[in-house]
Amino acid sequence: MAVSKAHKKASYKYNASRDSITIRPERSKGAAIRAAAVSSGKSLQNYILDALDARMEQEGQPLTMEERAENEN
């Protein structure tokens, strides 16, 4: 199935606004993370991002670079 020009443009714009971070856990750890995401009813990406947000809040880290800049001033 061919992808329309509008879809390609929208996808490019969306992807340009996102960062890409790759993690490579051992297979057993990856399976455990995937299972935890499924049991929580979240996508793998949302599960990991929520976990990171919780950890950053726990450590008092800003959740965005904008917050970091505000805290430095």
N, C-alpha and C positions, 0 to 999 in steps of 0.2 A: 504494500500500500504506500503510495507516494505521500510525502509530507508537504503541506502547502507552504508557500513562502511566508505567510503570516505566522504560521506555527513555528517555523524555523526562526523567524525574527523574535517572536515572543520567548522562545526557549533560550536563544542567545542572550537576550536582555536579562532574563531571570538568572541564568548561569553566571553572567558577568557580575551580578550583585551578590554572589555567594562565594564563600571560601571553600576550599577543599582540603580536608585533613584526613589522612589515611592512618588507620591503626592496623596492626597485624598481630593479634593475640594468638597464642597457641590454640590449636583446633579445639581442645577440650574447654578452654576458657571462652572461646568464641561461641561454642555451643551453649555454654551456661548463660552467657550474656543474651543470646538469642532467645533461649527458653524463658529467661526472666522478663524480657520484653513482651513475649507472647502472653505470659501469665498476667502481666500488668495491663494488657489490652492496648499497648502502645506499639508504634512502629519501632524498629530497631534504632533509627536515627533519633526519634523523639525520646526514647528511653535513655540513650546515651547523653543527649543534650540536657535532659532534665537532671540526670545524675551529675553532670558537670556543673550545671547552674547551682545545684544544692551544695556541692563541694566548694565552689567558689564563694558562695554566700557564707558558708561555715567558716572559711578562712578569711573572710572580710575582703575578698578580692572584688573589684568592680566587674560587672558582667559585660560591659562594653568599653571600648577605647574612649568613648565620649565621657563615660563616668570616670574613667581613670584620669583623663585630662582635667576634669572638674575637681577631682580630689587632690591633684598636684598643685592647683592654683590656690 
